Amino acid sequence: MPTLSTSSLRPLYTAAQVRELDRRTIAGGIESFALMQRAASSAWHSFRSRWPQARSVTVLCGSGNNGGDGHVLAALAMQSGLKVQRISLRPLDALTGDVARAAELASAAGVGLDEWQPNTTLVGEVIVDALLGTGLSGDVTGEIKQLMEAINASHQPVLALDIPSGISADTGAVMGLAVDAACTVTFIGDKIGLHTGDAPAYTGEIDFRPLGVKAQAFFDIPPSAWRLDDGLLEEFFAPRSRISHKGELGHVVVMGGAPGFGGAALLASQAAARLGAGKVSLATAAEHVTASLMRCPEVMAHGLRGGADAGQLTSQADVIVVGPGLGQGAWGQAILQSALQTDVPLIVDADALNLLASRWPDVRRDNWVLTPHPGEAARLLGCSVADIQADRPAAARALQRARGGVVILKGAGSLVAGPSGLVICPYGNPGMASGGMGDVLSGMLGTLVAQSDNIERGAWLGVMVHAQAGDEAAKTTGERGLLASDLASYARVLINP
């Protein structure tokens, strides 16, 4: 299968990088106020596309350039015949530069201006959040927090300009409080913080508008991360050769299922089979073999008493998935040790990660994929879950530096950190917050890593197929009650475009 390159992915930037892109664009001959007008015009187009029947709008303007975008948008709304309520955190005579110019433009268009008061009622059918943008450096407090509370309490749909106020553009964390938007239109460079952490609960639909700026033309400002795009699926999953045979399509060995904990390993092995592995073997406690044969007879199940029994299987594997249902007792420790003694690529999940943290704290490999959720990542890094979630991109990078290989930090906006950098998956849904989803992911990763000539690219694809399969399942029958075992059939459709 072809090797993927980051040229196939969508670039993501930090707030500082976007500010530098903005500065260079202005230095290159585009007036800063003209760029502000472009942003407002793009936001107005996004507004009209989403709420074509709206007849009134409330525009909330901060004192920075984000507020300037809001003032210009208010003028456009007034010129289009909408009733406009414009509220500013600062009086007009306190504004400077392009923001003052934008505010005066709105006033000249006949838009009124009110200063925010705690008793102000937000009357628009839609609210435009142009308060803070990407410049937030600490938790919101004082009157800005009161205004944000009023926005959320209004229960009106919100269009956020650049980023919902209160969300960190670099980490996706909520800085004390965040505006709950129905749509976010973001400018110049897509921000990494819009796609991970808490942000997906606040951004709504994300509408990226580059404003004519070709960010990747600035070669000395490399993207901070990359966003997975579903175009990768067609690129990777080309029709198979008519003379393909199972020996060419990967032998995945799933090692897990301690006595009494067989379900996770069964889920992983069946997912590996459904993703198209040539052969799948399951190395599990002997008591689970019968259940495996009944569930999926295509999986070759082997009962293991301990790590010594695994030697022949591991020598035949192209990839080993170790961890689902492994347990942290003597049996699980012996099985993980047998996997670590091979030079076969590993997918390490669940209790295998906890054992790495407690029993193998210094082991590092280039040919493995670690798949922690935030709790497991915290144990591996020796910190708290809150620390992980406060800056998920930094945590994923730190874990990859410490342990090597590829690290998948699971959760909303799953992150894949590897030698090529950081990749974010924008797919997935809350219905996937149920038991066994990680086990299915590990099995899918096993097959796709086995079939890829690059472990990192196989990890990208596994995360993406897993998340999109969850989305397709939710579209069909809803999010609630979605089971991990539902994903395999949807994933099979995705990998046969």
Solvent accessible surface area in square Angstrom, and as a share of the most:
residue,aa,sasa,rsa
1,M,91,0.41
2,P,62,0.39
3,T,71,0.41
4,L,1,0.00
5,S,51,0.33
6,T,33,0.19
7,S,100,0.64
8,S,37,0.24
9,L,9,0.04
10,R,86,0.31
11,P,31,0.19
12,L,0,0.00
13,Y,2,0.01
14,T,31,0.18
15,A,7,0.05
16,A,60,0.46
17,Q,37,0.17
18,V,13,0.08
19,R,126,0.46
20,E,47,0.21
21,L,0,0.00
22,D,40,0.21
23,R,135,0.49
24,R,66,0.24
25,T,13,0.08
26,I,58,0.30
27,A,80,0.62
28,G,70,0.67
29,G,69,0.66
30,I,48,0.25
31,E,93,0.42
32,S,37,0.24
33,F,7,0.03
34,A,34,0.26
35,L,8,0.04
36,M,11,0.05
37,Q,73,0.33
38,R,94,0.34
39,A,4,0.03
40,A,0,0.00
41,S,60,0.38
42,S,19,0.12
43,A,0,0.00
44,W,31,0.11
45,H,109,0.48
46,S,5,0.03
47,F,0,0.00
48,R,60,0.22
49,S,76,0.49
50,R,99,0.36
51,W,39,0.14
52,P,72,0.46
53,Q,138,0.61
54,A,6,0.05
55,R,140,0.51
56,S,16,0.10
57,V,1,0.00
58,T,0,0.00
59,V,0,0.00
60,L,0,0.00
61,C,0,0.00
62,G,1,0.01
63,S,61,0.40
64,G,37,0.36
65,N,99,0.51
66,N,17,0.09
67,G,0,0.00
68,G,0,0.00
69,D,14,0.07
70,G,0,0.00
71,H,0,0.00
72,V,6,0.03
73,L,0,0.00
74,A,0,0.00
75,A,1,0.01
76,L,47,0.23
77,A,0,0.00
78,M,58,0.26
79,Q,125,0.56
80,S,60,0.39
81,G,64,0.61
82,L,6,0.03
83,K,148,0.63
84,V,18,0.10
85,Q,28,0.12
86,R,2,0.01
87,I,1,0.00
88,S,0,0.00
89,L,23,0.12
90,R,101,0.37
91,P,48,0.30
92,L,65,0.32
93,D,133,0.69
94,A,55,0.43
95,L,13,0.07
96,T,107,0.62
97,G,60,0.58
98,D,36,0.19
99,V,8,0.05
100,A,17,0.13
101,R,113,0.41
102,A,0,0.00
103,A,0,0.00
104,E,99,0.44
105,L,54,0.27
106,A,0,0.00
107,S,47,0.30
108,A,94,0.73
109,A,30,0.23
110,G,52,0.50
111,V,5,0.03
112,G,48,0.46
113,L,51,0.25
114,D,76,0.40
115,E,84,0.38
116,W,17,0.06
117,Q,94,0.42
118,P,97,0.61
119,N,133,0.68
120,T,34,0.20
121,T,95,0.55
122,L,20,0.10
123,V,86,0.49
124,G,1,0.01
125,E,73,0.33
126,V,3,0.01
127,I,0,0.00
128,V,0,0.00
129,D,0,0.00
130,A,0,0.00
131,L,6,0.03
132,L,49,0.24
133,G,3,0.03
134,T,26,0.15
135,G,57,0.55
136,L,41,0.20
137,S,112,0.72
138,G,32,0.30
139,D,91,0.47
140,V,7,0.04
141,T,94,0.55
142,G,50,0.48
143,E,75,0.34
144,I,25,0.13
145,K,74,0.31
146,Q,87,0.39
147,L,1,0.00
148,M,0,0.00
149,E,82,0.37
150,A,28,0.22
151,I,1,0.01
152,N,47,0.24
153,A,68,0.53
154,S,35,0.22
155,H,162,0.72
156,Q,64,0.29
157,P,48,0.30
158,V,3,0.02
159,L,0,0.00
160,A,0,0.00
161,L,0,0.00
162,D,19,0.10
163,I,1,0.00
164,P,0,0.00
165,S,0,0.00
166,G,1,0.01
167,I,2,0.01
168,S,17,0.11
169,A,6,0.05
170,D,56,0.29
171,T,19,0.11
172,G,0,0.00
173,A,13,0.10
174,V,43,0.25
175,M,44,0.19
176,G,48,0.46
177,L,41,0.20
178,A,2,0.02
179,V,0,0.00
180,D,78,0.40
181,A,7,0.06
182,A,29,0.22
183,C,3,0.02
184,T,0,0.00
185,V,0,0.00
186,T,0,0.00
187,F,11,0.05
188,I,10,0.05
189,G,1,0.01
190,D,4,0.02
191,K,0,0.00
192,I,2,0.01
193,G,0,0.00
194,L,1,0.01
195,H,12,0.05
196,T,0,0.00
197,G,9,0.09
198,D,64,0.33
199,A,0,0.00
200,P,60,0.38
201,A,77,0.60
202,Y,57,0.22
203,T,3,0.02
204,G,38,0.36
205,E,100,0.45
206,I,52,0.26
207,D,29,0.15
208,F,65,0.27
209,R,54,0.20
210,P,58,0.37
211,L,17,0.08
212,G,63,0.60
213,V,11,0.06
214,K,161,0.68
215,A,12,0.09
216,Q,90,0.40
217,A,62,0.48
218,F,54,0.23
219,F,182,0.76
220,D,97,0.50
221,I,13,0.07
222,P,85,0.54
223,P,29,0.18
224,S,26,0.17
225,A,1,0.00
226,W,32,0.11
227,R,37,0.13
228,L,0,0.00
229,D,39,0.20
230,D,75,0.39
231,G,44,0.42
232,L,1,0.01
233,L,13,0.06
234,E,128,0.57
235,E,74,0.33
236,F,1,0.00
237,F,15,0.06
238,A,60,0.46
239,P,131,0.82
240,R,115,0.42
241,S,68,0.44
242,R,229,0.83
243,I,150,0.76
244,S,40,0.26
245,H,106,0.47
246,K,127,0.54
247,G,51,0.49
248,E,110,0.49
249,L,27,0.13
250,G,6,0.06
251,H,11,0.05
252,V,0,0.00
253,V,0,0.00
254,V,0,0.00
255,M,0,0.00
256,G,0,0.00
257,G,0,0.00
258,A,10,0.07
259,P,70,0.44
260,G,57,0.55
261,F,134,0.56
262,G,7,0.07
263,G,44,0.42
264,A,22,0.17
265,A,1,0.00
266,L,21,0.10
267,L,33,0.16
268,A,0,0.00
269,S,2,0.01
270,Q,39,0.17
271,A,2,0.01
272,A,0,0.00
273,A,28,0.22
274,R,107,0.39
275,L,3,0.02
276,G,19,0.18
277,A,16,0.13
278,G,20,0.19
279,K,70,0.30
280,V,6,0.03
281,S,1,0.01
282,L,0,0.00
283,A,0,0.00
284,T,1,0.00
285,A,3,0.02
286,A,67,0.52
287,E,112,0.50
288,H,20,0.09
289,V,33,0.19
290,T,89,0.52
291,A,46,0.36
292,S,2,0.02
293,L,90,0.45
294,M,158,0.71
295,R,101,0.37
296,C,14,0.08
297,P,92,0.58
298,E,127,0.57
299,V,1,0.01
300,M,81,0.36
301,A,20,0.16
302,H,69,0.31
303,G,37,0.35
304,L,7,0.04
305,R,205,0.75
306,G,16,0.16
307,G,13,0.12
308,A,104,0.80
309,D,52,0.27
310,A,0,0.00
311,G,41,0.40
312,Q,137,0.61
313,L,13,0.07
314,T,7,0.04
315,S,89,0.57
316,Q,93,0.41
317,A,11,0.08
318,D,68,0.35
319,V,1,0.01
320,I,0,0.00
321,V,0,0.00
322,V,0,0.00
323,G,0,0.00
324,P,0,0.00
325,G,18,0.17
326,L,0,0.00
327,G,18,0.17
328,Q,90,0.40
329,G,43,0.41
330,A,85,0.66
331,W,36,0.13
332,G,1,0.01
333,Q,43,0.19
334,A,35,0.27
335,I,0,0.00
336,L,0,0.00
337,Q,87,0.39
338,S,16,0.10
339,A,0,0.00
340,L,28,0.14
341,Q,136,0.61
342,T,28,0.16
343,D,123,0.64
344,V,18,0.10
345,P,37,0.23
346,L,0,0.00
347,I,1,0.00
348,V,0,0.00
349,D,4,0.02
350,A,24,0.19
351,D,34,0.18
352,A,0,0.00
353,L,1,0.00
354,N,20,0.10
355,L,2,0.01
356,L,0,0.00
357,A,23,0.18
358,S,75,0.48
359,R,142,0.52
360,W,50,0.17
361,P,81,0.51
362,D,130,0.67
363,V,43,0.24
364,R,129,0.47
365,R,31,0.11
366,D,117,0.61
367,N,39,0.20
368,W,0,0.00
369,V,1,0.00
370,L,0,0.00
371,T,1,0.00
372,P,0,0.00
373,H,75,0.34
374,P,25,0.15
375,G,13,0.12
376,E,10,0.04
377,A,1,0.01
378,A,6,0.04
379,R,124,0.45
380,L,21,0.11
381,L,56,0.28
382,G,71,0.68
383,C,53,0.31
384,S,52,0.34
385,V,71,0.41
386,A,74,0.57
387,D,81,0.42
388,I,1,0.01
389,Q,67,0.30
390,A,57,0.44
391,D,48,0.25
392,R,1,0.00
393,P,3,0.02
394,A,45,0.35
395,A,10,0.08
396,A,1,0.01
397,R,75,0.27
398,A,28,0.22
399,L,2,0.01
400,Q,30,0.13
401,R,153,0.56
402,A,59,0.46
403,R,8,0.03
404,G,1,0.01
405,G,5,0.05
406,V,4,0.02
407,V,0,0.00
408,I,1,0.00
409,L,2,0.01
410,K,31,0.13
411,G,42,0.40
412,A,60,0.47
413,G,7,0.07
414,S,18,0.12
415,L,0,0.00
416,V,0,0.00
417,A,3,0.03
418,G,8,0.07
419,P,109,0.68
420,S,48,0.31
421,G,34,0.33
422,L,2,0.01
423,V,1,0.01
424,I,0,0.00
425,C,2,0.01
426,P,40,0.25
427,Y,50,0.19
428,G,33,0.32
429,N,27,0.14
430,P,104,0.65
431,G,9,0.09
432,M,27,0.12
433,A,94,0.73
434,S,46,0.30
435,G,70,0.67
436,G,17,0.16
437,M,11,0.05
438,G,22,0.21
439,D,18,0.09
440,V,3,0.02
441,L,6,0.03
442,S,0,0.00
443,G,0,0.00
444,M,0,0.00
445,L,0,0.00
446,G,0,0.00
447,T,0,0.00
448,L,0,0.00
449,V,7,0.04
450,A,25,0.19
451,Q,21,0.09
452,S,16,0.10
453,D,100,0.52
454,N,44,0.22
455,I,37,0.19
456,E,8,0.04
457,R,31,0.11
458,G,0,0.00
459,A,0,0.00
460,W,1,0.00
461,L,0,0.00
462,G,0,0.00
463,V,6,0.03
464,M,0,0.00
465,V,0,0.00
466,H,19,0.08
467,A,8,0.06
468,Q,19,0.09
469,A,0,0.00
470,G,0,0.00
471,D,32,0.17
472,E,61,0.27
473,A,1,0.01
474,A,16,0.12
475,K,155,0.66
476,T,90,0.52
477,T,109,0.63
478,G,32,0.30
479,E,73,0.33
480,R,232,0.85
481,G,71,0.69
482,L,9,0.04
483,L,107,0.53
484,A,5,0.04
485,S,53,0.34
486,D,52,0.27
487,L,0,0.00
488,A,12,0.10
489,S,69,0.45
490,Y,56,0.21
491,A,0,0.00
492,R,130,0.47
493,V,110,0.63
494,L,31,0.16
495,I,20,0.10
496,N,98,0.50
497,P,101,0.63
